[in-house]
Amino acid sequence: MYSRRRRKLRFLFGLADVLLLLGAFGAAYHTRLGLAFEHIFYLLTPTKVLLLGFIVPVWVLVGRWFGVYDRLESARPFVIVADSFRQALAGGVAVVLYQYLLRLDLSRVFMTLFACYAWLLIASFRVIAMRLFVALRANLVEPQHLMVIGTGERARRLGETIERSAALGARLAGFLSEDSEAKAGTLQLAAEHRVHPLDQLPELLRTRVIDEVLVAVDGEKLPAIEDALLLCDEEGVRTRILLDFFPHVNSKIYLERVASYPMLTFSATPHDEILLMIKRATDVVLSAAALLVLSPLFVLVAALVRLTSPGPAIFRQVRCGLNGRRFTLYKFRSMCRNAEALKASLEHLSQRETAFKIPDDPRLTTLGRWLRKFSIDEWPQLWNVLKGDMSLVGPRPAVPEEVEQYKRWQRRRLRMRPGLTCLWALAGRDSLDFETWMKLDMEYIDNWSLALDWKILLRTVPHVLTGKGAH
């Protein structure tokens, strides 16, 4: 029911997967040893460690990627078994690719047995564990009695949610009218519930078991129930306030403190410092490695740019970065030297209202067309990524003139560090209209995760190698 409990379940089932994978590995190994095949099979201890060091984290990450752990509490047994199969299939494929990469030459029977055992063990455990979890909550764990302050539509929806969570131990103890002068009555949901005047709360806390008080009233009515909240605080009764009356449609809500001052925070962009730090570390490692590997080609491309057209090899342009910070973006020059001066005379040919884009741009050099087709002109931006101006994945950095023309909702893309690639690169690159491009950036921001970044990176590679969608 609560997100905190879901996080605990996610951790516990992830830990269970680790133990079950070790068991499946051992079972598959000893099963294969007992099979009288022509080829003798055995694994040295370093090989086992190498395999398990890859299998365990990859298996859990695949489960996170597919959202398996988030659905366990509410999923039917068939869904749990199907999710476990998808996880086992993806994990098995990853193991096959891993062993081919390291040339381990593992037994195919062993790998098949391991994937099957892992699926059967994990699926069985999850189905049984969730049934036990529900049964234990119903029979051994004390039910949680919840009282709702409010009688409007929000309170009704919250009450219905509590009713549906009965199997998880939630019990709706009734409603309290936000109007202290209101008379007692009833509210019909799936069952009929008593509605008490708010001034009866002290008596109810004394005479009835109430574990939590949930507040579901309009924002302007919160001051009227301040005394009720203080009463709950004095008696140690946990209170929760429904915040859907705040007009923050894209924001995630969490509580922070500035020194000793509690601050209710609304964030419409990713805010997890640990995950963002991992994202930044990934940017540094991969961009540094790419710069090192590509350095001979950098010299070759730079020389070709200088030899085929007059002007510098590197094009520099001011772009808008995180939260509107200005930085200098680097590219291999793909246009004639005076391209910026010619821009004003070609604006009538642009196919986008805000971002300047011309099909078959006449300013492109012959070499520049090829550099753009395969995104080679973007390589110097790896230096921007290493410096921290950009990320490998994120909304493309816009020039200040474009940002000045943004609609209000489009400015939210500035709240994420710009990147080399994003969802738009997978959906058509230069062939997309501006509105779709912006919406894809918002979709990326709203659904951001480390797994999504890797998915975009891996899917971008074939698009770039084939020049798909580039003009």
C-alpha positions in Angstrom: 0.0 0.0 0.0 2.6 2.5 1.1 5.7 3.3 -1.1 8.0 2.7 1.9 6.7 -0.8 2.3 7.1 -1.4 -1.4 10.8 -0.4 -1.2 11.3 -2.9 1.6 9.6 -5.6 -0.4 11.8 -4.7 -3.4 14.9 -5.0 -1.3 13.9 -8.3 0.3 12.9 -10.0 -2.9 16.1 -8.7 -4.6 18.1 -10.3 -1.7 16.1 -13.5 -2.1 16.9 -13.6 -5.8 20.6 -13.5 -4.9 20.3 -16.5 -2.6 18.1 -18.4 -5.1 20.5 -17.7 -8.0 23.3 -19.2 -5.9 21.1 -22.2 -5.3 20.2 -22.5 -9.0 23.8 -22.3 -10.0 24.8 -25.1 -7.6 21.9 -27.3 -8.6 22.6 -26.8 -12.3 26.3 -27.5 -11.8 25.8 -30.7 -9.9 23.0 -31.9 -12.3 25.4 -31.4 -15.3 28.2 -33.3 -13.4 25.9 -36.2 -13.1 25.0 -36.4 -16.8 27.0 -38.9 -18.7 27.8 -36.9 -21.8 30.8 -37.3 -24.0 32.5 -34.1 -22.9 33.8 -33.9 -19.3 32.4 -30.8 -17.5 33.8 -28.9 -14.6 34.4 -25.3 -13.6 37.4 -24.0 -11.7 36.7 -21.8 -8.7 37.9 -18.6 -10.4 35.5 -19.3 -13.3 32.6 -19.8 -10.9 33.4 -16.5 -9.1 33.7 -14.7 -12.5 30.3 -16.1 -13.6 28.5 -15.4 -10.3 30.0 -11.9 -10.1 28.3 -11.2 -13.4 25.0 -13.2 -13.0 23.9 -11.9 -9.6 24.0 -8.1 -10.3 22.7 -8.5 -13.9 19.8 -10.7 -12.8 18.7 -8.2 -10.2 19.2 -5.2 -12.6 17.1 -7.0 -15.2 14.3 -7.4 -12.6 14.5 -3.7 -11.8 14.5 -2.8 -15.5 11.4 -4.8 -16.1 9.7 -3.5 -13.0 9.3 -7.0 -11.6 9.8 -6.1 -8.0 7.3 -3.2 -8.1 4.4 -5.5 -9.3 4.9 -8.3 -6.8 2.5 -7.0 -4.1 -0.4 -6.6 -6.4 0.3 -9.2 -9.2 -1.6 -12.4 -9.7 0.4 -15.7 -9.6 0.3 -16.0 -13.4 1.8 -12.5 -13.8 4.5 -13.3 -11.2 5.5 -16.5 -13.1 5.5 -14.7 -16.5 7.6 -11.8 -15.1 10.0 -14.4 -13.6 10.3 -16.1 -17.0 11.1 -12.8 -18.8 13.8 -12.1 -16.2 15.2 -15.6 -16.5 15.2 -15.4 -20.3 16.9 -11.9 -20.4 19.4 -13.0 -17.7 20.2 -16.2 -19.6 20.9 -14.4 -22.8 23.2 -12.0 -20.9 25.1 -14.9 -19.5 25.5 -16.5 -23.0 26.8 -13.2 -24.4 29.1 -12.8 -21.4 30.7 -16.2 -21.7 31.2 -15.8 -25.5 32.9 -12.4 -24.8 35.3 -14.0 -22.3 35.6 -17.2 -24.3 34.7 -19.4 -21.4 33.2 -22.1 -23.6 30.5 -23.2 -21.1 28.3 -26.2 -21.5 25.1 -25.3 -23.2 23.3 -27.9 -21.1 24.6 -26.3 -17.9 23.5 -22.8 -19.0 20.0 -24.0 -20.0 19.7 -25.9 -16.7 20.8 -22.8 -14.7 18.2 -20.6 -16.5 15.4 -23.1 -15.9 16.3 -23.8 -12.3 16.5 -20.0 -11.6 13.1 -19.4 -13.2 11.5 -22.3 -11.3 13.0 -21.4 -7.9 12.4 -17.7 -8.2 8.9 -17.9 -9.5 7.9 -20.5 -6.9 9.4 -18.5 -4.1 7.7 -15.3 -5.2 4.2 -16.9 -5.5 4.6 -18.7 -2.1 6.1 -15.7 -0.4 3.4 -13.3 -1.5 0.7 -15.8 -0.4 2.4 -16.2 2.9 2.8 -12.4 3.2 -0.9 -11.9 2.7 -1.8 -14.7 5.0 0.5 -13.5 7.8 -0.8 -10.0 7.6 -4.4 -11.3 7.7 -3.8 -13.7 10.7 -0.7 -12.7 12.6 -0.2 -9.0 12.0 -2.5 -6.5 13.7 -4.7 -4.7 11.2 -4.1 -1.0 10.8 -7.2 1.1 11.6 -7.2 4.3 9.5 -9.5 7.3 10.1 -10.0 9.8 7.2 -10.6 13.5 7.8 -12.7 14.8 4.9 -15.9 13.8 3.1 -15.4 15.2 -0.4 -14.3 13.4 -3.5 -10.7 13.1 -2.5 -11.7 11.5 0.8 -14.0 9.1 -1.0 -11.2 8.0 -3.4 -8.8 7.5 -0.5 -11.5 5.5 1.4 -12.0 3.2 -1.6 -8.2 2.7 -1.8 -8.2 1.7 1.9 -11.1 -0.7 1.3 -9.2 -2.4 -1.5 -6.2 -2.8 0.7 -8.0 -4.9 3.3 -6.0 -8.0 2.3 -2.9 -6.1 3.3 -4.2 -5.3 6.7 -5.8 -1.9 6.2 -9.1 -1.1 7.9 -11.2 2.0 7.3 -12.3 3.1 10.8 -14.6 5.9 9.4 -14.6 9.5 8.4 -14.3 12.8 10.2 -16.1 15.8 8.7 -13.8 18.8 8.2 -16.7 20.9 9.5 -16.7 20.8 13.3 -20.4 21.8 13.4 -21.6 19.0 11.0 -23.8 16.3 12.4 -22.9 12.6 12.5 -23.9 10.6 9.4 -22.8 7.9 7.1 -20.8 7.6 3.8 -21.5 4.8 1.4 -18.6 3.2 -0.4 -18.2 -0.5 -0.9 -19.5 -0.6 2.7 -21.2 2.0 4.8 -19.0 4.0 7.1 -19.8 6.4 9.9 -19.0 10.1 9.6 -18.1 11.9 12.8 -17.9 15.6 13.5 -14.3 16.7 13.8 -14.7 17.8 17.4 -15.3 14.2 18.3 -11.7 13.3 17.4 -10.4 13.5 21.1 -13.1 11.1 22.3 -12.5 8.7 19.3 -8.8 8.6 20.1 -9.6 7.7 23.7 -12.3 5.1 23.1 -11.3 3.5 19.8 -8.2 2.0 18.2 -7.0 4.5 15.6 -3.5 3.8 14.2 -3.3 6.6 11.7 -5.3 9.7 10.7 -5.3 10.6 7.0 -6.2 14.1 5.9 -8.0 14.5 2.5 -9.4 18.0 2.4 -9.0 21.0 0.1 -6.0 23.2 0.7 -8.0 26.1 2.0 -9.5 23.9 4.7 -6.2 22.9 6.2 -6.1 25.8 8.7 -9.4 24.6 10.1 -8.1 21.2 11.1 -4.8 22.5 12.6 -6.0 21.7 16.1 -6.8 18.1 15.1 -3.3 17.7 13.7 -1.8 19.1 16.9 -3.9 16.7 19.0 -2.7 13.8 17.0 0.9 15.0 17.4 0.5 15.3 21.2 -1.0 11.8 21.4 1.6 10.3 19.1 -0.9 9.3 16.4 0.7 9.2 12.9 -0.9 11.6 10.5 -0.6 11.8 6.7 -1.9 14.6 4.4 -3.0 14.0 0.9 -1.3 16.5 -1.3 -3.1 16.2 -4.6 -4.6 19.6 -4.2 -1.2 21.2 -5.0 -0.9 22.1 -8.7 2.4 20.4 -9.2 1.3 17.9 -11.9 4.9 16.8 -12.9 6.5 17.0 -9.5 7.6 14.3 -7.1 7.1 15.3 -3.5 9.4 14.7 -0.6 10.4 16.3 2.7 13.8 17.8 3.3 15.3 20.0 5.9 17.3 23.3 5.5 19.2 23.4 8.8 16.3 22.7 11.3 13.5 24.0 9.0 11.3 21.3 7.4 10.7 21.9 3.7 8.0 20.2 1.6 9.8 19.9 -1.7 8.3 19.5 -5.2 10.7 18.4 -7.9 9.6 18.1 -11.6 13.0 16.6 -12.5 15.1 13.7 -11.2 16.5 14.5 -7.7 18.1 11.4 -6.3 21.6 12.6 -5.6 23.1 9.0 -5.4 21.6 8.0 -8.8 22.6 11.3 -10.4 26.2 10.9 -9.0 26.3 7.4 -10.6 25.1 9.0 -13.9 27.9 11.6 -13.7 30.5 8.9 -12.9 29.4 6.9 -15.9 29.7 10.0 -18.1 33.2 10.7 -16.9 34.4 7.1 -17.3 32.8 6.5 -20.8 33.7 9.9 -22.2 37.3 9.7 -21.1 37.6 6.1 -22.5 35.9 7.2 -25.8 38.2 10.3 -26.1 41.3 8.0 -25.6 40.2 5.4 -28.1 39.0 7.9 -30.7 42.0 10.3 -30.4 43.8 9.0 -33.6 40.5 9.4 -35.5 40.0 12.9 -34.1 43.3 14.0 -35.7 42.3 12.4 -39.0 38.9 14.0 -39.1 40.3 17.4 -38.1 42.9 17.2 -40.9 40.2 16.2 -43.4 38.0 19.2 -42.4 40.9 21.6 -42.8 41.9 20.1 -46.2 38.4 20.1 -47.7 37.2 23.6 -46.8 38.7 26.8 -45.5 38.2 27.5 -41.8 38.9 25.9 -38.4 38.4 22.2 -37.8 36.4 22.8 -34.6 33.2 24.8 -34.5 32.4 26.5 -31.3 28.9 27.7 -30.3 27.3 29.0 -27.1 24.5 26.7 -25.9 22.2 26.5 -22.8 23.0 23.8 -20.3 21.7 22.8 -16.9 19.2 25.3 -15.6 20.1 27.7 -18.4 23.9 27.9 -17.7 25.8 29.0 -20.8 28.7 26.9 -22.1 30.7 26.5 -25.2 29.8 23.5 -27.3 32.4 21.9 -29.6 31.8 20.1 -32.9 33.7 19.2 -36.0 32.9 22.0 -38.5 30.5 20.5 -41.0 29.5 23.8 -42.7 31.2 26.6 -44.6 33.2 29.1 -42.6 30.5 31.9 -42.7 27.6 29.6 -41.9 26.4 31.7 -39.0 26.4 34.9 -41.1 24.2 33.1 -43.7 21.7 31.9 -41.2 19.4 35.0 -41.3 19.0 34.8 -45.1 18.0 31.1 -44.9 15.5 31.3 -42.0 12.5 31.2 -44.3 13.5 27.7 -45.4 13.5 26.2 -41.8 10.9 23.5 -41.3 10.7 24.0 -37.6 9.1 27.0 -35.9 11.6 27.3 -33.1 14.7 25.2 -33.7 16.4 26.2 -37.0 16.6 23.2 -39.3 16.8 23.0 -43.1 16.8 19.8 -45.1 19.8 19.6 -47.4 21.2 22.7 -45.8 23.2 24.5 -48.6 25.8 25.6 -46.0 27.0 22.0 -45.5 30.3 21.0 -47.0 30.6 17.7 -48.9 32.5 16.2 -46.0 30.2 17.8 -43.5 27.2 15.8 -44.9 28.9 12.6 -44.1 30.1 13.8 -40.7 26.5 14.6 -39.8 25.0 11.5 -41.3 27.0 9.3 -38.9 27.1 11.9 -36.1 30.9 12.1 -36.3 30.7 15.9 -36.0 29.4 15.4 -32.5 32.5 13.6 -31.2 34.2 16.7 -29.8 31.2 17.0 -27.4 32.7 14.1 -25.5 35.0 16.8 -24.1 31.8 18.7 -23.0 30.6 15.6 -21.3 34.0 15.1 -19.5 33.9 18.7 -18.3 30.4 18.4 -17.0 28.7 20.8 -19.4 26.8 17.8 -20.9 25.8 14.2 -20.2 25.9 11.2 -22.5 22.1 11.0 -22.4 19.8 14.0 -22.0 17.9 16.7 -23.9 20.0 18.3 -26.7 21.5 21.6 -25.7 19.7 24.5 -27.4 21.1 27.8 -28.5 19.9 30.8 -26.4 17.9 32.3 -29.3 15.8 29.1 -29.4 15.3 29.0 -25.6 13.9 32.6 -25.7 11.1 31.3 -28.0 10.2 28.3 -25.8 6.7 27.9 -24.4 6.6 27.7 -20.7 6.2 23.9 -20.5 9.1 23.5 -22.8 11.5 25.3 -20.5 11.4 22.3 -18.1 13.9 20.5 -20.4 16.5 23.0 -19.2 16.3 21.4 -15.7 18.1 18.3 -16.9 21.8 18.3 -18.0 21.8 18.2 -21.8 23.1 15.2 -23.6 24.6 13.7 -26.8 21.5 11.4 -27.3 18.0 10.9 -26.0 14.6 9.4 -26.9 14.4 11.7 -30.0 17.5 10.0 -31.4 15.6 6.7 -31.4 12.4 8.1 -32.8 13.7 9.7 -35.9 16.4 12.3 -35.1 16.2 15.1 -37.6 12.9 14.0 -39.1 10.9 14.8 -36.0 8.9 18.0 -35.7 9.8 20.4 -32.9 6.7 19.7 -30.7 7.3 15.9 -30.8 11.0 16.5 -30.0 10.0 18.5 -26.9 7.5 15.9 -25.7 10.0 13.1 -26.0 12.4 15.2 -23.8 9.7 15.6 -21.2 9.0 11.8 -21.4 12.6 11.2 -20.7 12.7 13.5 -17.8 9.5 12.1 -16.2 10.7 8.5 -16.6 14.4 8.9 -16.0 16.4 6.0 -14.6 19.9 4.6 -15.0 18.4 1.7 -16.8 16.7 4.1 -19.3 20.0 5.8 -19.9 21.7 2.5 -20.8 18.8 1.4 -22.9 19.0 4.7 -24.9 22.8 4.4 -25.3 22.7 0.8 -26.5 19.8 1.6 -29.0 21.5 4.7 -30.3 24.6 2.8 -31.5 22.9 1.1 -34.4 21.1 4.3 -35.4 24.3 6.2 -35.6 26.2 3.4 -37.4 23.5 3.3 -40.1 22.9 7.0 -40.2 19.2 6.4 -39.6 17.1 9.6 -39.4 20.0 12.0 -39.9 19.7 14.8 -42.6 
